[in-house]
């Protein structure tokens, strides 16, 4: 949403004051960097001699200082309204607001928070048994995705997930295609079932519910995959769970592709798939 004049002025003055404070913080980082030596490091956890995650401080602080130079450039662009407003006030403010967000979220916060994130969770992972590593890193991945979304929302000023988010429309479209594809698959399965029953002399005349057909189809596919994974590939534990998930994902994306083809045929006014009563 575009800012009002009052909101813009409030943000502008606050950002100028914040820049002075952050540049003072940069001087502290430069001082620490001067005092560091090539072999200096930080371990997590640091209070014991157990396995740990090591961060080498010299290259870490050097990279952070380089990124702060990017922040300074972004702030120079943001506060230079006299230079950019001559190209159009609304366009200038939109561009400078985006540059301001890039300066804060990317050049100042992203690098140190990412280092802290992975050093902390990496250090904890060394203390955990092998049996819980997979669910642990799944949780870490979920938290990191949340962190990436938080960064992106702050960067673009729009919600990415939840109500009124920019993903609502594509997600709704994905679900609509999947539903269309599932219905098409169900109609084909019913058609094939009726042909088979008719061929063996037992024609089916009563209606067959599409949801029931898909449930039976999912159950049969899952049973076959689990049987092969367990008795042939000898998978157990989380590997068996992964094997169970693979056909579900395949069916889901196949349904989306089929739904896209069906909708494309409808738009092109081609002959649709035959309906089976």
N, C-alpha and C positions, 0 to 999 in steps of 0.2 A: 504494500500500500504506500502511495506517495506521502511524504511528510508534509505537515502543515508548516507555515512559516515559523510558528512558535516552537514546534518540535524540532525543526531544523536548527534554529538558533540555539536552543538548549543543548542539542547534541554537539553542535559546533563548538560552543564555549567549553563544554565538559571535555570534549576530545582534546582541545588545546591544553587544558590543565592536566589531563591524564598523560599527554605526551611528555610534558615536562617531568612528571614523576617517573615515567617509564625510562626516559633518557637518563635520569639519575640512577635508576636500577641498572641500566646498561653500563654506567661507569663502575658499578660494583662488580659486574661480570668481567669487565676488562681488568680490574685489579686482581680478581681471583685468577684469571687466565695468566697474568704476568707471574704470579707466584707459583703456578703449577710446574711440575717437572714431567719429563716424558713417561716415567714409570708410574705416575700417580693413578690411582684407580679407586672405585667404590664398589663394595660387594653388598649384595642383599641375599640372605641376611648377613649382617656384619657382626653379630654378637657371639658367633660360634664358629668352629672349624669345620662345620658340615658343608656339603656341596652347596654352591652358591652361584649367583649370576653376577658377572663382573662387567662394570662399565668403565672404560678408560676415559679419564677426565679431560686430558689435553685435547684430543680430537673432538670430544663432545662439546666443550666450551668454544673451541674454534669454529665449529659449524654453527653453533648458536649465535656467535657474534656476526658471522656472515649473514645469517638470516635477519638479525636486527638491522643490518644495513638496508635490507629490503623493506623493513618496517619504516625506517626513516624516509625512504623514497616515497612510500605510500602516504605518510603523513604530510610530506611536502606537497604532494599533489592535492591532498584533501583540504589543507588550509589555504591553498592558492586559488581562492574563489575569484579574485580579481583577474587572474589569468585565464580561467576557464569559462567564467560566466559570459564572456563576450561571444562564445559560440552557442549560446542558448542556456538560459538559467535552468530549466527543467532537465535538459540533457546533461548539463554540467553537474548538477547535484546528484543525479542518478549515477553517473560514472564515478564521481568522487566518493559517494557513499559506498559503492561496491569496493573501491580501492581501500577505503578505511576498514571495511570488514576483512578484506584480505590481509591487511597489515596486522590486525589484531589476532584473528583466528589462525592464520597460516604462519606468518613470520614470527609472531611472539609466542603463541600458546601451543601450536601443534607439535613442534619438535620436543620441547621439554616434557610435555604431558605424555607424549608417545614413549619417550625414553623411560619416564617414571612408570608408565603403565606396564611395559614389557619387562622391565627390570624387576618390578615387584612380583608380577605373576610368574615370571620365569624363575625367580628365586624360590617362590613357594612350590613350584612344580618339582623342584629337585628333592623336596622333602616328602613327596607323596609316593605311595606305592604304584607299581606299574598298572595294577588293576583299575585304578581310578583316573589314569592319565587322560583317557579318551573323553569321559564326561567332563573332566576338569577343563580341558582345552576347548570343548564345545561351549562351556559356559564363558570362557575367556573370549572366544570368538563372538559370542552374542554380545558381550559387554563392549567389545571393540567396534562392532557394527553400530551399536547405540552411540558410542563416542564419535564415530564417523558421521552419523546422522546429525548429532548435536552440532558438530563442526559445520556441516553443510547448511543446516538451518540458520546458523548464525552468519554464514557467509552470504547466503542469498536472501535472508530475511523472510523466508517462507517455511511453513511446516511441510515436512516430507512425509510424515506418517500421522495418522489420526484424522479427526474430522477436519474438513476444509483444507486438506493437504494436496500438494501437487501430484501425489501418486494415486489419489482416489480415482481419477478418470482412467489411467492405464490399468489399474488393478481391476476396476469394474469391467473394462473391456476384456481383460484376460479371463475373468470369471465367466463372462458372457460367452466367449469363444469356447471355453472348456465345457460349459453347459450344452452348447449347441453340438459340440463334438460327442459328448456322452450320449445325448439323445440319438444322434446318428448311429453311433456304435450299437446302442440298444436296439434300434430298428433293424439293423443288419443282422444282429444275433437272433432276434425273433424270426426274421425272414429265413435264416439258415436253419433254425430249429424246426420251423414248420415244414420246410422242404425235406429235412431228414425224416421227420415223423411221417410225412406223406409218402416218402419213398419206401418205408418199412411197413406201410399199411395201417398206420394209426394217425390219421389226419387230426389236427388240433383245430377246434372251432371256437373254444372259449377265448376271451381276451387275455393277454398276458401283460402284466404290469412291467413297465420299463425299469423301474427302480429295482424290482425283484431280479430282473435279468442281469442288471449291472452288479448287484450284490453277489449273485451266483458266479458271475464271470470273475470278479475280483477274488472271490474265495478260491476258485479253481486255480487261477494264476498264482496266487500266493502259496497255495498248498504245493503246487508243482515246484515252485522256486525254492521253498523251504526244504522240501524233500531232497531235491538235487544238492542244495547247499550243505545239508547235514549228512546225508548218506553217501554222496559222491565226492564232494569237496571237503567234507569233514570240518566244516566251519562251526564255531561255537561262540557263545557270548555276544559281544557287540558286533563281531563280523557277521553273525547270523542275522542280527537286527539290520545291518546294512544291506544284506542280501534281500531281506524282506522289503526294504524301502525302494530298491532299484526298480522293480516292476511297477510300483505305484507311480514313481516319477515318470517312467516310460509311458504309462497309460495316460497320465495327466497331460504331458506335452504332446502326445499323439492326438489326444482329444482336442487340444488347442489348435493343432495343425489342421485336423479334419474340420473343426468348426470354422476356421478361416477359409478353407476351400469351399465349404457349403455356402457361407455368406458371400464369397466371391462369385459363385455360380448364380446366386440369387440376384446379385447386382447386375451380372451380365445377362440375366434373363435366360439362363440355360436350363436344360431339363433337370429338375432336382432328382434326388434319390427316390426310388419308388417307396410309397407308404405301404406298410403291411398292417392289415387289420387283424 
